Amino acid sequence: MKKITDSDYKIIKKYNININENMNIDDILDEIEAKMFEMGFEENDEINKDGIELERLYDNIFHNNKEV
């Protein structure tokens, strides 16, 4: 079972990340990573505030769904 919190879903919706309930966690993380590369960096390749928020989202979902 996927563990994605309500606050995670708010960020997913905010950035219009295309996921659905049938996707596995790896595919969801790939979508978040793609969005992070699309809009998470400045022209000088420095991470911006969107990138930081998306990185935290990625880390949170990864951590909550890691296999023990």
C-alpha positions as CSV (number, residue, x, y, z in Angstrom):
1,M,0.0,0.0,0.0
2,K,1.3,3.4,-0.9
3,K,1.8,5.9,1.9
4,I,1.2,9.4,0.6
5,T,0.1,12.0,3.1
6,D,-2.6,14.7,2.6
7,S,0.2,17.3,2.7
8,D,2.0,15.4,0.0
9,Y,-1.1,15.4,-2.2
10,K,-1.4,19.1,-1.7
11,I,2.1,19.6,-3.2
12,I,1.4,17.1,-5.9
13,K,-1.7,19.1,-6.9
14,K,0.1,22.4,-6.6
15,Y,2.7,21.4,-9.1
16,N,0.2,19.5,-11.3
17,I,2.2,16.3,-11.1
18,N,0.4,13.6,-13.1
19,I,-0.1,10.6,-10.9
20,N,-2.9,8.2,-10.2
21,E,-3.8,5.5,-7.7
22,N,-2.7,2.7,-10.0
23,M,0.9,3.9,-10.2
24,N,3.6,2.2,-8.2
25,I,5.9,4.3,-5.9
26,D,8.8,4.2,-8.4
27,D,6.7,5.7,-11.1
28,I,5.3,8.4,-8.7
29,L,8.9,9.3,-7.7
30,D,9.9,9.4,-11.4
31,E,7.1,11.9,-12.1
32,I,8.1,14.1,-9.1
33,E,11.7,14.0,-10.2
34,A,10.8,15.0,-13.8
35,K,8.8,18.0,-12.4
36,M,11.8,18.9,-10.2
37,F,14.1,19.0,-13.2
38,E,11.5,20.9,-15.2
39,M,11.0,23.7,-12.8
40,G,13.2,23.3,-9.8
41,F,16.4,25.0,-11.0
42,E,17.4,28.5,-11.9
43,E,19.3,29.3,-15.1
44,N,22.6,29.0,-13.3
45,D,21.6,25.4,-12.2
46,E,21.0,26.5,-8.6
47,I,18.0,24.8,-7.0
48,N,15.1,27.2,-6.4
49,K,12.3,27.2,-3.8
50,D,10.1,25.0,-6.0
51,G,13.0,22.6,-6.4
52,I,13.5,22.5,-2.6
53,E,9.8,21.8,-2.1
54,L,9.7,19.1,-4.7
55,E,12.9,17.5,-3.3
56,R,11.3,17.4,0.1
57,L,8.2,15.8,-1.4
58,Y,10.3,13.2,-3.1
59,D,12.3,12.4,0.1
60,N,9.1,12.2,2.2
61,I,7.4,9.8,-0.1
62,F,10.5,7.7,-0.6
63,H,11.1,7.5,3.2
64,N,7.5,6.7,3.9
65,N,7.4,3.9,1.3
66,K,10.8,2.3,1.7
67,E,10.9,-1.4,2.1
68,V,12.0,-2.7,5.5
